[in-house]
Amino acid sequence: MLSLSLSCFPTMFLSTHCPFFVLLVTHFYPRVSGNTVDLGAADLADKARQFPAVFEPAPGGSSSSLSLLLSSFPGDLEISEYCRDQLLIFGQRYEAYVKCLVPAARPVKVCENCFSSYVNLNETYTNITDQVGPGNVSCRDSLLRSDRLMVVFVLFNNLKDLWEKSGCSHCITKGFQGLTNDTLAFMTMLNQTQTCFDTYRQGNHTELCQKCKNTYKDLNELYRTLEMDLNMCIDVEDAMNITRRIWSKTFNCSLPREETVPVIAVSSFMLFLPIIFYLSSFLHSEQKKRKLIHPKRAKSYNSLMNIQDKQN
C-alpha cells in the first residue's frame, strides 16, 4: 500500500521532500501495520539510493544545498589539470601582489616595492592567455571567457589599470630589473634632503632653512626636469609633494625663485612699451610740425615786406 502511494509521487517531490517524508513514515506508519512497514522501509531505501546527495549529512545546516550542488556538478571536467594549476598559481600571485599594495598605499611606494610581484602576476596571466600546455592545451577560453563574470580577466585588468595609472613603467626598467637611473638619482637626493631635515629639525627652523636650502633646491630642480620630460611615477610625485609640504608648512621655509627677476623685467618692459611708443610718436609729430610751419611764416613775412616797399 505504501509502495503504491510512493509511485504516485513525482520524482521532483521526492528529491525535495523525501527526508521529511521518510521521517514521517518511520515515526507514524509503524503504529498502523507492522508487516507493511518492512515493505515500505525497503521501498524507501530504494528511493533514497536514487538521491544519495540528499541523505548525505552536511555540517553547517544551510550548506546542505551547496554540498548537493558541488557533489553533482560536472564543471571540473571542462578544466584540464594544467589549467587548474595555472589558476592556482594566479590566485597565489594575485594575493601576494595585493598584500604588497596595501602597506605601500601611504606613503605611496607601489612601484618601488611591488613591481616584482606585478611581474610575477603578469607572467602567470601571459601563460594563461598565450602559452599552450601539455597536449596543446590552452587555458584562454576555459579560464577567461567561459562565463559571464570572467573573474580572472576582470581581476587582472583592475590591477593592470592601477599599474598604468601609477605610471610605474616610467620608474622601472624595461626588463623589470629594477628602478631607472633617474628614479635612483631622485631617491638618493630625496634621502639626502630628509637626512638634512632630521639633523636640524630639533633646533631653530631658520637654521634648517639655511642649511638645507641647497639640497632642497637641487631636489626641486631634478623633480621639475622629470616632470617636464613626463618621466616619473606616482612614487616620485607623492614623495616630492610630501617633501614640499614639510618644507613650507612644517618648517615654514621658502625658496626664492631666481627666475622671477628676468620675468619681472620683461613684463615691465612690455607694460611700458605702448607708453614709450605713443610718447615717441607724439614728440616726432611735434618736431615735424615745427619744421613745416617755419618756412611758411618766413615766406609770408617776405611777401608782406615786398608789398610795403612797392607802396612806398
ROLUMRO-966301 format. One line per 10 residues: number of its first residue (from 1); their letters; for each residue y, x, z of N, C-alpha, C. Coordinates in steps of 0.02 Angstrom, whole numbers. Last residue first. Layout:
<timars>
NUM = a = Y:X:Z:Y:X:Z:Y:X:Z; ...;
</timars>
This chain:
<timars>
312 = nqkdqinmls = 7609:2772:-2546:7667:2812:-2529:7697:2842:-2594; 7496:2721:-2607:7552:2676:-2589:7616:2716:-2575; 7418:2833:-2616:7443:2802:-2677:7501:2756:-2663; 7389:2857:-2482:7426:2908:-2521:7455:2877:-2585; 7314:2744:-2450:7379:2754:-2417:7421:2804:-2456; 7201:2769:-2525:7241:2709:-2538:7310:2718:-2509; 7152:2884:-2466:7173:2886:-2535:7218:2827:-2552; 7118:2836:-2339:7170:2887:-2345:7195:2891:-2416; 7012:2751:-2370:7072:2724:-2340:7131:2774:-2346; 6918:2841:-2416:6945:2790:-2462:7010:2762:-2436;
302 = nyskarkphi = 6890:2911:-2299:6921:2946:-2356:6951:2897:-2406; 6829:2809:-2224:6891:2840:-2200:6927:2877:-2256; 6715:2783:-2297:6765:2730:-2290:6831:2759:-2266; 6647:2905:-2279:6667:2883:-2345:6721:2830:-2342; 6620:2905:-2140:6661:2958:-2170:6688:2937:-2239; 6539:2794:-2127:6604:2795:-2093:6650:2848:-2124; 6430:2838:-2201:6467:2778:-2222:6536:2777:-2190; 6380:2950:-2128:6410:2958:-2195:6450:2899:-2218; 6334:2879:-2004:6387:2930:-2005:6415:2941:-2075; 6222:2796:-2024:6289:2766:-2013:6344:2818:-2023;
292 = lkrkkqeshl = 6111:2880:-2034:6128:2835:-2089:6199:2808:-2083; 6104:2945:-1912:6111:2984:-1973:6133:2941:-2031; 6082:2838:-1826:6144:2876:-1821:6156:2916:-1885; 5954:2800:-1863:6010:2754:-1872:6077:2790:-1870; 5878:2907:-1821:5884:2893:-1893:5942:2847:-1908; 5890:2891:-1682:5915:2952:-1715:5924:2941:-1789; 5826:2768:-1665:5897:2776:-1648:5927:2837:-1682; 5695:2799:-1705:5734:2750:-1743:5808:2756:-1728; 5656:2890:-1606:5658:2910:-1676:5699:2862:-1718; 5658:2812:-1492:5703:2869:-1498:5709:2891:-1571;
282 = fsslyfiipl = 5556:2719:-1523:5624:2697:-1511:5674:2754:-1520; 5444:2801:-1533:5466:2762:-1592:5538:2739:-1584; 5436:2848:-1404:5449:2896:-1458:5473:2859:-1521; 5407:2726:-1340:5467:2764:-1322:5485:2814:-1377; 5285:2689:-1396:5344:2646:-1407:5409:2684:-1391; 5204:2798:-1351:5211:2782:-1422:5274:2742:-1435; 5212:2793:-1213:5237:2853:-1248:5249:2838:-1321; 5150:2670:-1194:5220:2680:-1173:5251:2739:-1209; 5020:2695:-1242:5064:2645:-1276:5137:2654:-1257; 4980:2799:-1146:4986:2812:-1217:5027:2760:-1254;
272 = flmfssvaiv = 4954:2769:-1015:5024:2784:-1034:5033:2797:-1109; 4815:2748:-1021:4860:2696:-996:4931:2707:-1018; 4764:2866:-1067:4756:2807:-1108:4802:2751:-1086; 4796:2946:-955:4825:2960:-1021:4821:2900:-1067; 4716:2885:-858:4789:2885:-851:4823:2898:-918; 4588:2914:-908:4610:2844:-900:4686:2840:-895; 4587:3053:-900:4582:3021:-965:4606:2949:-961; 4597:3067:-758:4646:3097:-803:4646:3063:-872; 4483:3002:-713:4548:2976:-694:4602:3003:-741; 4386:3086:-768:4388:3015:-787:4455:2985:-771;
262 = pvteerplsc = 4409:3209:-706:4423:3201:-778:4424:3128:-800; 4375:3161:-571:4440:3189:-588:4453:3185:-663; 4242:3119:-563:4294:3068:-559:4363:3095:-580; 4147:3217:-558:4166:3193:-624:4220:3140:-622; 4120:3241:-426:4165:3287:-461:4188:3260:-529; 4113:3140:-293:4092:3142:-363:4143:3184:-402; 4062:3180:-131:4116:3172:-180:4090:3182:-251; 3957:3089:-35:3955:3145:-81:4010:3136:-132; 3946:3051:138:3967:3034:70:3968:3098:29; 3862:2982:281:3886:3038:240:3906:3012:171;
252 = nftkswirrt = 3802:2908:384:3872:2895:364:3902:2954:325; 3672:2909:421:3712:2968:439:3785:2961:420; 3636:2778:380:3613:2805:444:3658:2863:467; 3705:2760:256:3709:2711:310:3690:2741:378; 3689:2876:173:3753:2839:176:3759:2794:237; 3560:2930:196:3618:2973:189:3683:2935:201; 3476:2818:197:3481:2860:256:3544:2902:254; 3495:2773:65:3514:2731:122:3521:2771:186; 3444:2882:-6:3514:2864:-12:3537:2819:45; 3309:2877:32:3349:2936:49:3423:2921:44;
242 = inmadevdic = 3271:2754:-25:3267:2764:47:3311:2822:69; 3289:2785:-161:3327:2730:-130:3327:2737:-54; 3194:2886:-179:3265:2901:-186:3309:2847:-155; 3074:2816:-158:3091:2873:-115:3165:2889:-119; 3079:2723:-264:3082:2700:-195:3101:2756:-147; 3071:2811:-376:3127:2764:-368:3134:2742:-295; 2948:2875:-356:3010:2914:-358:3070:2869:-345; 2861:2763:-362:2861:2808:-304:2926:2847:-300; 2879:2708:-487:2905:2671:-429:2906:2714:-367; 2923:2846:-596:2882:2789:-575:2912:2758:-513;
232 = mnldmeltry = 3014:2913:-737:2999:2908:-665:2959:2845:-651; 3090:2931:-855:3031:2971:-841:3016:2972:-766; 3206:2901:-926:3155:2849:-913:3088:2881:-898; 3308:2990:-931:3252:3002:-977:3197:2949:-971; 3387:2943:-828:3413:2940:-896:3357:2949:-947; 3304:2973:-719:3323:2904:-733:3348:2896:-804; 3298:3110:-719:3236:3072:-730:3251:3000:-748; 3434:3135:-692:3403:3160:-753:3340:3121:-769; 3447:3078:-567:3485:3050:-623:3456:3073:-689; 3365:3163:-492:3346:3093:-500:3384:3061:-558;
222 = lenldkytnk = 3439:3281:-497:3373:3278:-528:3350:3207:-539; 3551:3240:-423:3559:3258:-494:3491:3257:-530; 3494:3220:-297:3526:3164:-331:3533:3179:-406; 3453:3349:-265:3404:3296:-270:3432:3237:-310; 3577:3413:-258:3528:3435:-308:3474:3381:-319; 3632:3343:-149:3664:3341:-214:3616:3360:-269; 3549:3380:-43:3551:3310:-65:3582:3303:-134; 3583:3516:-38:3513:3494:-51:3511:3423:-76; 3720:3510:-10:3696:3541:-72:3625:3520:-90; 3723:3442:116:3758:3416:57:3730:3445:-7;
212 = ckqclethng = 3676:3483:236:3627:3454:189:3659:3430:125; 3788:3529:306:3731:3573:296:3684:3548:241; 3875:3418:308:3896:3482:279:3836:3525:261; 3803:3318:371:3832:3305:304:3852:3370:270; 3775:3381:492:3721:3365:446:3747:3353:376; 3902:3384:549:3869:3446:532:3812:3435:483; 3918:3248:567:3964:3283:523:3935:3350:502; 3827:3214:662:3811:3195:593:3859:3228:544; 3777:3326:785:3832:3290:755:3816:3276:682; 3600:3318:813:3668:3340:831:3720:3295:800;
202 = qrytdfctqt = 3485:3268:760:3496:3260:832:3567:3278:853; 3481:3304:626:3493:3234:643:3507:3223:717; 3450:3428:577:3518:3417:603:3531:3346:626; 3315:3424:538:3341:3482:576:3407:3465:610; 3295:3311:463:3261:3316:528:3289:3372:570; 3369:3345:349:3389:3288:391:3359:3293:460; 3293:3452:302:3362:3464:323:3386:3407:367; 3177:3381:269:3174:3433:320:3244:3450:346; 3227:3301:166:3204:3270:228:3198:3320:285; 3251:3402:70:3305:3360:95:3286:3327:162;
192 = qnlmtmfalt = 3122:3451:49:3174:3495:74:3232:3456:103; 3060:3337:-4:3037:3364:60:3088:3411:90; 3131:3329:-125:3136:3275:-75:3113:3299:-6; 3088:3441:-190:3159:3437:-170:3170:3382:-119; 2954:3401:-209:2970:3463:-172:3042:3461:-147; 2969:3287:-286:2939:3281:-220:2954:3343:-178; 3025:3343:-404:3062:3294:-364:3035:3289:-293; 2920:3424:-445:2985:3454:-429:3027:3407:-387; 2822:3327:-469:2811:3377:-417:2876:3410:-397; 2883:3260:-576:2870:3224:-513:2858:3273:-456;
182 = dntlgqfgkt = 2884:3361:-672:2947:3331:-649:2938:3295:-583; 2745:3383:-688:2788:3437:-662:2854:3409:-636; 2642:3244:-630:2677:3283:-681:2722:3335:-648; 2494:3241:-529:2564:3224:-541:2594:3270:-594; 2330:3238:-610:2375:3244:-552:2445:3224:-572; 2247:3203:-711:2226:3259:-670:2270:3265:-607; 2253:3110:-814:2245:3086:-745:2220:3142:-699; 2290:3157:-935:2220:3162:-918:2204:3139:-849; 2428:3142:-929:2389:3101:-975:2314:3102:-959; 2489:3139:-757:2475:3171:-821:2429:3128:-864;
172 = ichscgskew = 2600:3024:-683:2533:3052:-686:2522:3082:-755; 2723:2966:-698:2716:3015:-645:2649:3050:-646; 2714:2874:-798:2768:2923:-802:2761:2978:-750; 2613:2788:-759:2598:2834:-814:2653:2886:-823; 2669:2704:-666:2632:2762:-642:2616:2811:-697; 2749:2591:-668:2767:2648:-710:2730:2711:-691; 2723:2473:-608:2741:2529:-564:2763:2590:-604; 2680:2396:-713:2746:2382:-684:2769:2438:-638; 2553:2454:-730:2603:2461:-782:2673:2446:-755; 2487:2417:-611:2492:2488:-630:2548:2498:-681;
162 = ldklnnflvf = 2493:2278:-621:2526:2312:-565:2536:2386:-581; 2413:2259:-733:2484:2240:-736:2523:2274:-680; 2291:2300:-677:2319:2337:-733:2394:2322:-741; 2268:2201:-585:2281:2268:-561:2311:2312:-616; 2249:2095:-675:2300:2091:-623:2318:2160:-597; 2141:2139:-750:2206:2135:-782:2262:2127:-732; 2035:2129:-656:2056:2194:-682:2125:2191:-712; 2031:1989:-634:2043:2036:-579:2068:2103:-605; 2002:1938:-763:2064:1921:-729:2080:1971:-674; 1874:1994:-789:1930:2004:-835:1997:1992:-800;
152 = vvmlrdsrll = 1798:1942:-683:1805:2015:-692:1866:2030:-736; 1810:1801:-707:1832:1832:-645:1845:1906:-654; 1817:1687:-798:1821:1757:-819:1847:1801:-762; 1816:1546:-795:1856:1584:-747:1867:1656:-768; 1727:1499:-893:1798:1484:-899:1841:1527:-852; 1607:1624:-946:1627:1563:-912:1703:1556:-916; 1586:1740:-1016:1531:1691:-1015:1550:1626:-981; 1665:1852:-1028:1685:1790:-1062:1630:1737:-1063; 1616:1960:-948:1688:1948:-956:1704:1879:-982; 1477:1971:-940:1517:1982:-879:1590:1962:-887;
142 = sdrcsvngpg = 1423:1943:-1066:1392:1914:-1007:1435:1920:-944; 1504:2013:-1158:1501:1940:-1159:1474:1911:-1094; 1491:2150:-1115:1555:2118:-1128:1551:2043:-1123; 1378:2224:-1101:1396:2179:-1045:1461:2142:-1057; 1244:2258:-1210:1316:2256:-1199:1333:2205:-1146; 1106:2357:-1240:1131:2300:-1201:1206:2308:-1191; 1019:2445:-1306:1078:2418:-1341:1104:2355:-1307; 928:2495:-1216:906:2440:-1258:963:2407:-1295; 1050:2539:-1094:982:2546:-1121:960:2484:-1160; 1219:2492:-1146:1169:2518:-1101:1101:2527:-1134;
132 = vqdtintyte = 1371:2535:-1218:1308:2500:-1228:1255:2533:-1185; 1547:2513:-1183:1485:2551:-1184:1425:2505:-1193; 1656:2422:-1177:1644:2462:-1238:1575:2495:-1240; 1660:2347:-1057:1687:2319:-1119:1663:2356:-1182; 1599:2423:-957:1580:2353:-966:1601:2328:-1035; 1666:2544:-968:1593:2542:-978:1569:2471:-991; 1793:2502:-932:1781:2526:-1000:1706:2526:-1016; 1772:2476:-797:1789:2421:-842:1778:2440:-915; 1748:2608:-753:1695:2557:-748:1709:2498:-794; 1875:2664:-778:1815:2692:-810:1758:2641:-809;
122 = nlnvyssfcn = 1956:2592:-693:1966:2586:-766:1905:2613:-804; 1910:2638:-570:1903:2568:-588:1910:2558:-663; 1945:2774:-578:1875:2755:-570:1864:2682:-590; 2085:2762:-588:2047:2794:-642:1974:2774:-639; 2116:2706:-465:2127:2667:-526:2088:2696:-585; 2086:2813:-382:2048:2750:-375:2056:2706:-437; 2184:2903:-425:2113:2920:-435:2070:2858:-429; 2304:2842:-386:2289:2848:-457:2216:2865:-470; 2348:2828:-256:2294:2784:-279:2276:2793:-352; 2455:2909:-218:2396:2906:-175:2336:2872:-208;
112 = ecvkvpraap = 2552:2899:-321:2533:2964:-294:2467:2962:-258; 2564:2761:-342:2545:2806:-396:2518:2871:-369; 2600:2705:-221:2541:2678:-255:2518:2723:-313; 2691:2720:-121:2657:2780:-146:2594:2760:-184; 2826:2653:-40:2785:2646:-100:2758:2714:-121; 2805:2652:139:2844:2664:79:2799:2668:18; 2717:2515:79:2780:2537:108:2769:2598:152; 2591:2521:12:2642:2473:-10:2711:2492:16; 2481:2593:47:2532:2627:8:2588:2582:-15; 2393:2505:108:2431:2552:150:2487:2588:113;
102 = vlckvyaeyr = 2355:2437:-18:2388:2402:38:2424:2451:84; 2289:2525:-106:2355:2498:-122:2391:2470:-62; 2164:2555:-53:2213:2608:-58:2284:2580:-69; 2100:2433:-62:2108:2463:5:2158:2521:4; 2099:2422:-201:2140:2376:-162:2152:2404:-91; 2006:2524:-232:2075:2527:-257:2121:2482:-217; 1889:2479:-169:1918:2543:-150:1991:2548:-172; 1865:2359:-239:1879:2357:-167:1913:2421:-144; 1837:2413:-364:1893:2367:-356:1914:2364:-282; 1722:2484:-335:1782:2521:-353:1844:2477:-350;
92 = qgfillqdrc = 1633:2377:-306:1646:2431:-257:1710:2468:-272; 1636:2301:-425:1657:2272:-361:1673:2326:-309; 1584:2395:-517:1652:2369:-525:1677:2340:-459; 1454:2408:-467:1499:2466:-465:1572:2443:-473; 1407:2278:-496:1408:2303:-427:1456:2362:-420; 1416:2278:-635:1454:2230:-597:1460:2252:-524; 1323:2377:-666:1394:2387:-683:1439:2339:-644; 1207:2312:-623:1228:2375:-591:1302:2389:-605; 1204:2208:-714:1211:2193:-643:1232:2255:-604; 1185:2277:-832:1249:2242:-822:1259:2224:-748;
82 = yesieldgpf = 1052:2323:-808:1107:2370:-820:1175:2337:-807; 982:2204:-800:986:2247:-741:1043:2298:-748; 1069:2068:-880:1020:2122:-877:1030:2164:-814; 1085:1898:-861:1116:1963:-847:1062:2016:-842; 1013:1782:-873:1060:1797:-927:1090:1867:-919; 939:1763:-760:903:1785:-818:949:1805:-875; 1023:1707:-668:1009:1778:-662:973:1805:-724; 1026:1570:-691:1077:1611:-721:1064:1685:-717; 942:1469:-641:913:1519:-686:963:1567:-716; 925:1408:-480:974:1423:-533:947:1479:-577;
72 = sslllslsss = 851:1375:-370:826:1349:-434:872:1366:-492; 913:1431:-263:841:1442:-270:815:1421:-337; 1046:1388:-270:1031:1458:-284:957:1470:-297; 1033:1251:-235:1061:1271:-299:1041:1342:-317; 977:1255:-107:941:1221:-161:966:1244:-229; 1080:1320:-41:1015:1352:-46:973:1321:-101; 1178:1220:-50:1188:1283:-85:1123:1321:-92; 1120:1123:32:1129:1108:-39:1141:1171:-79; 1125:1191:154:1060:1173:126:1065:1157:52; 1240:1220:222:1224:1263:165:1157:1245:134;
62 = sggpapefva = 1254:1141:334:1290:1120:274:1274:1162:214; 1149:1217:419:1157:1145:408:1189:1130:341; 1119:1344:460:1189:1328:450:1201:1256:432; 969:1378:371:1012:1386:430:1084:1371:412; 858:1273:298:917:1313:281:961:1319:342; 689:1249:259:741:1249:311:798:1296:291; 637:1156:121:646:1222:148:700:1221:201; 630:1033:65:599:1039:131:607:1109:160; 691:1047:-57:720:1000:-10:693:1011:60; 612:1133:-129:675:1159:-103:706:1113:-52;
52 = pfqrakdald = 502:1062:-174:494:1107:-118:560:1130:-89; 460:936:-242:530:954:-225:529:1002:-166; 326:921:-252:364:918:-314:436:939:-304; 284:916:-124:272:978:-160:309:979:-228; 311:784:-91:354:836:-64:345:901:-101; 207:715:-151:275:705:-175:321:761:-152; 102:760:-73:103:775:-145:173:767:-173; 144:707:49:138:780:42:138:800:-31; 132:573:24:198:601:35:198:677:29; -6:564:15:35:549:-43:105:578:-37;
42 = aagldvtngs = -39:595:146:-62:638:91:-21:627:28; 22:489:212:43:558:226:22:605:171; -49:378:161:23:386:148:47:456:160; -177:403:210:-166:400:139:-93:410:122; -150:395:346:-177:456:318:-166:458:242; -103:264:359:-59:319:374:-84:383:343; -206:177:340:-159:185:285:-112:243:296; -270:183:461:-304:207:402:-254:221:345; -176:126:552:-198:195:559:-230:222:497; -37:26:536:-106:36:512:-123:109:516;
32 = vrpyfhtvll = 79:18:622:53:-39:585:-19:-30:565; 115:134:682:105:77:726:75:17:689; 140:222:579:76:226:615:63:167:660; 274:192:534:217:162:500:151:169:537; 367:263:613:360:192:622:297:163:590; 362:401:590:378:376:657:361:302:666; 334:424:457:291:456:508:304:429:578; 436:352:392:366:331:386:324:359:442; 552:423:428:546:352:443:473:330:442; 526:548:375:536:540:447:527:468:468;
22 = vffpchtslf = 522:516:240:462:543:273:467:534:348; 656:478:221:603:429:211:538:452:244; 727:595:243:737:538:288:681:488:282; 675:672:135:666:693:205:675:635:254; 713:591:18:643:600:38:635:624:110; 833:566:-42:821:536:24:751:548:50; 834:642:-162:893:639:-120:878:617:-49; 712:634:-223:741:700:-215:801:700:-169; 694:495:-225:651:537:-182:683:604:-170; 792:458:-318:796:433:-249:755:476:-203;
12 = mtpfcslsls = 745:520:-433:809:541:-404:816:518:-333; 628:449:-457:624:519:-438:689:543:-406; 623:284:-387:640:332:-439:636:403:-412; 485:198:-317:549:232:-307:562:280:-363; 359:154:-339:413:112:-364:481:146:-358; 275:238:-277:278:242:-350:335:202:-379; 284:193:-146:316:256:-165:323:262:-241; 210:77:-147:282:72:-135:318:136:-155; 84:128:-170:114:84:-219:189:80:-210; 64:195:-51:65:232:-114:98:192:-168;
2 = lm = 60:94:41:117:140:43:123:180:-22; -60:42:0:0:0:0:63:43:0;
</timars>
